[in-house]
Amino acid sequence: MTKELMIGILGGMGPEATVNCFAKIINNTPAQCDQEHLKIIVANNPKIPDRTSAILNSGTSPIPNLLESVDALVSAGVDFIIIPCVTVHYFVDELLQSRDVKILSILDAVTENIRNVHPQIDTVGLLATDGTIASKIFQKRLAASGIKTVVCSDSMQQQVMKAIYQIKTDSKAGSQAEITRHLVDASNSLVSHGAQGIIAGCTEIPLALTQEDIEVPYFDSLLILARTAIAYAGRKPV
């Protein structure tokens, strides 16, 4: 029997997305009892500076805090790491220059999922933070696999960014319908501009937007990452 690998989750960006990632690993792992689940270590550090601010506004670099979490996970014995935050993948190459560790890329996972599951799709719409959009980390990875990307207009992107930050607040319950409506409006706009599918390119978005909300294929980056991690750890996702 192949040795199962221990998963490290470098989380806290934000904490609720981290919990959602953990839950999706549990819910997609074939297990009839506690002992059949995978070993997972979570480093939930919500003190990591805002990634979009670091990319766009010369804000505080998240690298020192990220390295702290990487070191904690490696010391705990994890075999590889996943990061349930898309924007922070802008900094992954820098992390890998400082540490010898395996990090599964959410960008790779989503792109490969589109190619394998929906090979007919050649244009996708990207819902993401300003930092992800401006840095083009997702667009470049998709393009490398022959997939074109449509992004929101400036005014629509402002709505998406507002929705993402609202999801992170503790007052979102009263505005959940509004948050979902803004994300649906943005998705419909992307579809009207040629998107054949929608990527939840921020891990907060699946907390407010599901496949039921839109008519085209919806790529939940967090779910795809969770299932990729399960497979890499040596199990077949359910």
URQUILIN-V212545 format. One line per field, one symbol per residue. phi: phi as a letter, one per 40 degrees, with the letter a starting at -180 (. if undefined). burial: b if it has 16 or more other C-alpha atoms within 10 Angstrom, else e. Layout:
phi=???
burial=???
This chain:
phi=.ccccccbbcbhbcdccccccdcccccbccabadcccccbbbbcbcccddccccccbfcdccddcccccdccccccgccabbbcacdccdbcdccccbbcacbccccccccccccccbcccbabcbcacdcccccgccdcccccbgbcbbbccdccccccccccccccccbcdcbdccdcccccdcccccccbhccabcccbccdccbbbdccbccdbbcdccccccccdccchbccc
burial=eeeebbbbbbbbbbbbbbbbbbebbbebbbeeeeeebbebbbbbbeebbbbbeebeeeeebbbeebbebbebbbeeebbbbbbbbbbbbbebeebeeeeebebbbbbebbbbbbbeeeeebbbbbbbbbbbbbebebbbebbeeeebbbbbbeeebbebbbebbebbbeeebeeebeebbbbbbebbbbbbeeebbbbbbbbbbbbbbbeeeebebbbbbbbbbbbbbbbebbebebe
